[in-house]
């Protein structure tokens, strides 16, 4: 879905946003957590669906799942720019 260009800062072309199947928002933050964290936090009926970071956070809170240090990929896809983030620090609250 996203194409990295060159060796310069990461740039994405033709990125397609999806809608969260829980709240219906157009997802602007793509993220990845390990499967074991996803399975613990997300109810079984939603595990194969697109879920926004905010809804994932709500599920994790309800199940008391610590995930802040487990996010391995975080990408913001705006209307004008896309930015790939690298975690500098993280803390569960």
SERO-4910 file (N, C-alpha, C, O; in steps of 0.05 Angstrom, whole numbers):
BEGIN
 pado doro    nc1    nc2    nc3   cac1   cac2   cac3    cc1    cc2    cc3    oc1    oc2    oc3
  Unk    A     16    -24      0      0      0      0     17     25      0     10     45    -13
  Unk    A     40     25     14     57     48     15     83     41      1     93     19      4
  Unk    A     93     60    -14    118     55    -28    139     74    -17    136     98    -18
  Unk    A    162     63     -8    184     80      2    200     89    -22    205     73    -40
  Unk    A    208    114    -22    222    125    -44    250    133    -36    254    148    -17
  Unk    A    270    122    -50    298    130    -47    309    125    -19    297    110     -3
  Unk    A    332    136    -14    345    133     12    342    158     29    354    161     50
  Unk    A    326    177     20    320    201     35    300    195     57    293    171     60
  Unk    A    291    214     73    271    208     93    248    193     80    242    196     56
  Unk    A    236    176     95    215    158     85    192    175     74    181    192     88
  Unk    A    185    169     49    163    183     36    144    161     25    154    140     16
  Unk    A    119    166     26    100    146     18     82    157     -5     73    180     -3
  Unk    A     78    141    -25     61    149    -47     38    128    -50     42    104    -45
  Unk    A     15    138    -57     -8    121    -62    -17    106    -37    -27     83    -39
  Unk    A    -14    118    -14    -22    105     11    -52    106     13    -64    127      8
  Unk    A    -65     83     19    -94     82     21   -102     79     50    -94     59     63
  Unk    A   -118     98     60   -128     96     87   -153     78     87   -167     76     67
  Unk    A   -157     65    110   -180     47    113   -197     58    135   -189     75    151
  Unk    A   -222     48    137   -240     57    159   -240     37    181   -239     12    177
  Unk    A   -240     47    205   -241     30    229   -268     17    230   -289     30    226
  Unk    A   -268     -9    235   -293    -24    235   -308    -21    262   -330    -31    265
  Unk    A   -296     -8    281   -308     -4    307   -322     23    308   -346     25    312
  Unk    A   -307     45    303   -318     72    306   -325     84    279   -339    104    278
  Unk    A   -315     73    257   -321     84    230   -303    106    221   -307    117    199
  Unk    A   -283    114    237   -266    136    229   -248    127    206   -241    104    203
  Unk    A   -239    147    190   -219    141    170   -192    140    185   -183    160    196
  Unk    A   -180    117    185   -156    112    200   -132    127    189   -126    124    165
  Unk    A   -120    144    205    -97    160    197    -71    149    209    -49    156    199
  Unk    A    -73    134    230    -49    122    242    -50     92    237    -67     78    247
  Unk    A    -30     82    222    -27     53    219     -6     45    239     14     58    244
  Unk    A    -11     22    251      7     13    272      7    -18    272    -10    -31    260
  Unk    A     28    -29    284     30    -58    286     38    -65    315     56    -53    326
  Unk    A     24    -85    326     32    -97    351     35   -127    345     22   -137    327
  Unk    A     50   -142    362     53   -171    358     26   -184    360      8   -175    374
  Unk    A     23   -207    346     -2   -222    345    -12   -229    373    -36   -228    379
  Unk    A      6   -236    391     -3   -244    418    -16   -221    433    -34   -225    449
  Unk    A     -6   -196    429    -18   -173    442    -45   -167    429    -64   -162    443
  Unk    A    -46   -168    402    -71   -164    388    -92   -183    398   -115   -175    403
  Unk    A    -86   -209    400   -105   -229    408   -114   -225    437   -137   -231    443
  Unk    A    -97   -216    454   -105   -211    482   -123   -186    484   -142   -186    501
  Unk    A   -118   -166    468   -133   -141    471   -159   -140    455   -179   -130    465
  Unk    A   -158   -150    431   -181   -147    413   -200   -171    415   -192   -193    413
  Unk    A   -226   -165    419   -246   -187    419   -245   -204    394   -239   -193    372
  Unk    A   -249   -230    397   -247   -249    375   -262   -240    350   -253   -244    327
  Unk    A   -286   -229    353   -302   -222    330   -291   -198    314   -301   -192    292
  Unk    A   -271   -184    325   -259   -161    311   -230   -165    303   -218   -147    292
  Unk    A   -219   -188    308   -190   -192    304   -181   -191    275   -158   -184    269
  Unk    A   -199   -196    256   -191   -195    228   -201   -170    214   -205   -170    190
  Unk    A   -206   -149    230   -216   -124    220   -196   -102    224   -178   -104    240
  Unk    A   -200    -80    208   -184    -56    212   -194    -42    237   -218    -38    240
  Unk    A   -176    -36    256   -183    -23    281   -164      0    284   -140     -3    282
  Unk    A   -175     24    289   -158     48    293   -143     46    319   -150     30    337
  Unk    A   -122     61    321   -106     61    345   -122     69    370   -117     57    392
  Unk    A   -140     87    367   -156     96    390   -174     73    400   -176     68    424
  Unk    A   -187     59    381   -204     36    389   -187     13    401   -195      0    420
  Unk    A   -164      8    388   -146    -12    399   -138     -5    428   -138    -22    446
  Unk    A   -132     20    433   -125     29    459   -148     24    479   -143     16    502
  Unk    A   -172     29    471   -196     24    488   -198     -5    494   -203    -12    517
  Unk    A   -195    -22    474   -196    -51    479   -174    -60    499   -179    -75    518
  Unk    A   -150    -50    495   -127    -57    512   -132    -47    541   -126    -62    560
  Unk    A   -144    -24    543   -150    -13    570   -170    -31    584   -166    -38    608
  Unk    A   -191    -39    570   -212    -56    582   -200    -83    591   -209    -94    611
  Unk    A   -181    -93    576   -169   -119    583   -144   -116    600   -131   -136    607
  Unk    A   -136    -92    606   -112    -86    621    -87    -97    608    -71   -110    621
  Unk    A    -84    -93    582    -62   -103    566    -42    -80    562    -48    -60    550
  Unk    A    -17    -84    572      4    -65    568     15    -69    539     23    -91    532
  Unk    A     15    -48    524     24    -50    496     43    -28    487     53    -30    465
  Unk    A     48     -8    503     62     15    493     90      8    482     98     21    462
  Unk    A    103    -10    494    130    -18    484    129    -39    462    150    -48    453
  Unk    A    105    -48    455    102    -69    435     96    -59    407     96    -74    388
  Unk    A     90    -33    405     85    -22    378    111    -22    362    130     -9    370
  Unk    A    111    -36    340    135    -39    324    135    -20    299    156    -13    289
  Unk    A    111    -13    290    109      5    267     87     26    274     66     19    284
  Unk    A     93     51    267     73     72    271     76     92    248     97    104    245
  Unk    A     55     95    233     55    112    210     31    130    210      8    121    214
  Unk    A     36    156    207     14    175    204     10    180    174     30    187    160
  Unk    A    -14    178    164    -20    183    136    -40    206    135    -64    201    137
  Unk    A    -30    230    131    -48    253    129    -57    258    101    -52    242     83
  Unk    A    -69    281     96    -78    289     70    -55    300     53    -56    299     28
  Unk    A    -35    312     66    -13    325     53     13    310     56     31    311     39
  Unk    A     16    295     78     41    281     83     37    255     98     16    251    111
  Unk    A     57    238     95     57    213    111     83    213    126    104    220    115
  Unk    A     82    204    151    105    204    168    108    178    183     88    168    195
  Unk    A    131    165    181    136    141    195    151    148    221    171    162    221
  Unk    A    141    139    244    152    145    270    168    122    281    162     99    276
  Unk    A    189    129    295    204    109    311    201    116    340    207    139    348
  Unk    A    191     98    357    188    104    385    214    112    398    234     98    395
  Unk    A    213    133    413    236    142    428    233    133    457    252    124    470
  Unk    A    209    135    467    202    124    493    173    118    494    157    129    478
  Unk    A    165    100    512    137     92    514    132     84    542    149     73    556
  Unk    A    107     89    551    100     81    578     70     75    579     54     91    568
  Unk    A     62     54    591     34     48    596     25     65    619     39     69    639
  Unk    A      0     75    617    -11     92    638    -36     79    650    -47     90    669
***
